[in-house]
């Protein structure tokens, strides 16, 4: 495990100066009750793939207006306000995913979102299969091995105690392999983190030119009720290759394929999703975002 020093006063002052002039690319708290949010560059959510906009006991949207009331004990209390986006892995099913198109490619991008750990979370094990579960991915012209440009994301695996560790995943681009696990760090401990919200902030930059190997992927995380962001991944000098066709990150998805199926219904929630060109923890639109910053 790497140890990361606290942000210096000089660096902190510089980040504050940058953030004072910053505007996020996109923000969605799902308070519209659907996935219609967009921006001037044409950000769009793709169709719901086993995802739903929910509030308390009501599924409000899943490709169309639903307003379906559930009387079961599914806990849909959002992180802020009323709504959030539900990702339900039904028992023995592998897939729930929300794709999006950013609307304009960015060679440097920040992404943040709140993620609620399922109230019954246990990292699953499937005989004769891997247990790597997708968390998110960003890509340019094609996903993973289908792209001239690199795909960058995160996955998580079981830690042997019912919880998970997570790590970065960077494809080399050039329509080649999917990449190796990089930057392993603790993700979820059980039962400690069941039902809790975490805020993830991701910073990705591409290579300055093909072969430069000066790309970057950084990740910070803070838990609800705390003010401190801890840096969990610090991946420098990475071969994050730009595509000649799409000069930057233009597509992405949240959650995704679970290589080990959950034996019982297991539901993640995501809230306050945002994209930016500058540090998100300093100028977030989200009501719960800290007014200041503490980083380790």
Secondary structure, 3 states (H helix, E strand, C coil): CCCCCCCCHHHHHHHHHHHCCCCCCEEECCCCCCCCCCCCCCCEECCCECEEEEECCEEEECCCEEEEECCCCCCCCCCCCCEEEEEEECCCCCEEEEEEEEEEEECEEEEEEEEECCCCCCCCCCCCCCCCEEEEEEECCCCHHHCCCCCEEEEEEECCCCCEEEEEEECCCCCCCCCCEEEEEEEECCCCCCCCEEEEEEEEECCCCCCCCCEEEEEEEEECCCCEEEEEEEEEEECCCCCCCCCCEEEEEEEEEECCCCCCCEEEEEEEEEEECCCHHHHCCCCCCCCCCEEC
